[in-house]
Amino acid sequence: MPYQILVADDDANIRELAALHLRAAGYAVRLAEDGVAAGYAVLESPPDLIVCDNQMPHMTGLEFLAALRADPTIPRMPVLVLSSTDDGADYAQLGVVENLMKPLRADVLLAAVSKHLPRYSPLADYLAPAIAKLEGWEPCV
């Protein structure tokens, strides 16, 4: 199964462009238009990685991440924050692994994602049932 990536940005053009490039690279992508929608998306099905704009209406990206980290039932996942300014703050405690500057470039986005998630391989899906059957199997000696 391909890795699930949640893209949260209030700019529809950036959301769709990021989704286009991520899907072309083999990732499954879900979209959210703000921090509130992103929160619901994570509660519904936690993604493997989040790409999140820092400046969104209703709840900033960092407020969204702080709310996620406050809930111990939500698994930790890497987060890439999109920002138009570099404020120099360290967001590592919130799970931010990289701060990507806007305008977003496809090569930068895909390099950051692939650094934190290995590229999806259809072969892994194909082999998964056979590997599951082998679990617990011991060779005859």
DAZI-V762196 format. One record per residue. RES is the residue in three letters. PSI is psi in degrees with one decimal (NA if undefined). D_LAST is the distance of its C-alpha to the last C-alpha in whole Angstrom. Layout:
res=RES psi=PSI d_last=D_LAST
res=RES psi=PSI d_last=D_LAST
This chain:
res=MET psi=135.3 d_last=35
res=PRO psi=153.2 d_last=38
res=TYR psi=143.2 d_last=39
res=GLN psi=127.2 d_last=42
res=ILE psi=131.2 d_last=45
res=LEU psi=124.9 d_last=48
res=VAL psi=117.1 d_last=51
res=ALA psi=114.3 d_last=54
res=ASP psi=139.5 d_last=57
res=ASP psi=-13.1 d_last=61
res=ASP psi=110.5 d_last=62
res=ALA psi=-35.0 d_last=61
res=ASN psi=-43.4 d_last=61
res=ILE psi=-43.1 d_last=58
res=ARG psi=-51.8 d_last=56
res=GLU psi=-37.6 d_last=56
res=LEU psi=-44.3 d_last=56
res=ALA psi=-43.7 d_last=53
res=ALA psi=-41.4 d_last=51
res=LEU psi=-48.3 d_last=52
res=HIS psi=-39.9 d_last=50
res=LEU psi=-42.0 d_last=47
res=ARG psi=-38.4 d_last=46
res=ALA psi=-27.6 d_last=47
res=ALA psi=-1.8 d_last=44
res=GLY psi=7.5 d_last=42
res=TYR psi=149.9 d_last=42
res=ALA psi=134.2 d_last=43
res=VAL psi=136.0 d_last=47
res=ARG psi=151.1 d_last=49
res=LEU psi=146.3 d_last=52
res=ALA psi=140.3 d_last=55
res=GLU psi=-8.1 d_last=58
res=ASP psi=178.5 d_last=59
res=GLY psi=-33.8 d_last=57
res=VAL psi=-48.2 d_last=58
res=ALA psi=-37.2 d_last=56
res=ALA psi=-39.5 d_last=53
res=GLY psi=-44.8 d_last=53
res=TYR psi=-39.8 d_last=53
res=ALA psi=-40.2 d_last=50
res=VAL psi=-41.0 d_last=48
res=LEU psi=-36.2 d_last=48
res=GLU psi=-45.3 d_last=47
res=SER psi=103.8 d_last=44
res=PRO psi=130.2 d_last=43
res=PRO psi=173.0 d_last=43
res=ASP psi=-23.0 d_last=40
res=LEU psi=148.2 d_last=43
res=ILE psi=133.3 d_last=47
res=VAL psi=117.0 d_last=50
res=CYS psi=129.4 d_last=53
res=ASP psi=145.4 d_last=57
res=ASN psi=-36.1 d_last=58
res=GLN psi=98.1 d_last=62
res=MET psi=156.4 d_last=62
res=PRO psi=160.2 d_last=64
res=HIS psi=-39.9 d_last=64
res=MET psi=122.5 d_last=61
res=THR psi=166.1 d_last=60
res=GLY psi=-39.9 d_last=57
res=LEU psi=-33.7 d_last=57
res=GLU psi=-41.2 d_last=58
res=PHE psi=-46.5 d_last=55
res=LEU psi=-38.7 d_last=52
res=ALA psi=-39.8 d_last=54
res=ALA psi=-40.2 d_last=54
res=LEU psi=-45.2 d_last=50
res=ARG psi=-21.7 d_last=49
res=ALA psi=-16.3 d_last=51
res=ASP psi=107.5 d_last=49
res=PRO psi=-12.0 d_last=46
res=THR psi=-12.1 d_last=44
res=ILE psi=124.0 d_last=44
res=PRO psi=149.3 d_last=41
res=ARG psi=137.1 d_last=42
res=MET psi=153.3 d_last=42
res=PRO psi=148.6 d_last=44
res=VAL psi=131.0 d_last=47
res=LEU psi=123.2 d_last=49
res=VAL psi=132.1 d_last=53
res=LEU psi=133.8 d_last=56
res=SER psi=146.8 d_last=59
res=SER psi=-9.9 d_last=62
res=THR psi=150.7 d_last=63
res=ASP psi=102.8 d_last=61
res=ASP psi=-3.1 d_last=62
res=GLY psi=3.0 d_last=60
res=ALA psi=153.8 d_last=59
res=ASP psi=112.8 d_last=55
res=TYR psi=16.2 d_last=53
res=ALA psi=-34.6 d_last=50
res=GLN psi=-19.5 d_last=50
res=LEU psi=3.1 d_last=50
res=GLY psi=9.5 d_last=47
res=VAL psi=118.8 d_last=49
res=VAL psi=-23.1 d_last=47
res=GLU psi=149.2 d_last=50
res=ASN psi=112.8 d_last=53
res=LEU psi=132.1 d_last=54
res=MET psi=143.8 d_last=58
res=LYS psi=148.6 d_last=60
res=PRO psi=140.4 d_last=60
res=LEU psi=127.3 d_last=57
res=ARG psi=138.6 d_last=55
res=ALA psi=-43.0 d_last=52
res=ASP psi=-36.9 d_last=51
res=VAL psi=-44.6 d_last=51
res=LEU psi=-51.3 d_last=50
res=LEU psi=-35.8 d_last=47
res=ALA psi=-42.4 d_last=46
res=ALA psi=-43.9 d_last=46
res=VAL psi=-45.7 d_last=44
res=SER psi=-24.9 d_last=41
res=LYS psi=-33.6 d_last=41
res=HIS psi=-12.7 d_last=41
res=LEU psi=125.8 d_last=38
res=PRO psi=149.6 d_last=36
res=ARG psi=139.2 d_last=37
res=TYR psi=136.5 d_last=36
res=SER psi=119.7 d_last=34
res=PRO psi=-27.1 d_last=34
res=LEU psi=-36.0 d_last=30
res=ALA psi=-41.7 d_last=29
res=ASP psi=-40.6 d_last=31
res=TYR psi=-40.2 d_last=29
res=LEU psi=-16.9 d_last=25
res=ALA psi=-45.7 d_last=26
res=PRO psi=-39.3 d_last=25
res=ALA psi=-39.2 d_last=22
res=ILE psi=-39.6 d_last=21
res=ALA psi=-36.8 d_last=22
res=LYS psi=-28.1 d_last=20
res=LEU psi=-14.2 d_last=16
res=GLU psi=130.6 d_last=18
res=GLY psi=-4.0 d_last=15
res=TRP psi=136.3 d_last=13
res=GLU psi=134.4 d_last=9
res=PRO psi=148.6 d_last=6
res=CYS psi=132.1 d_last=4
res=VAL psi=NA d_last=0
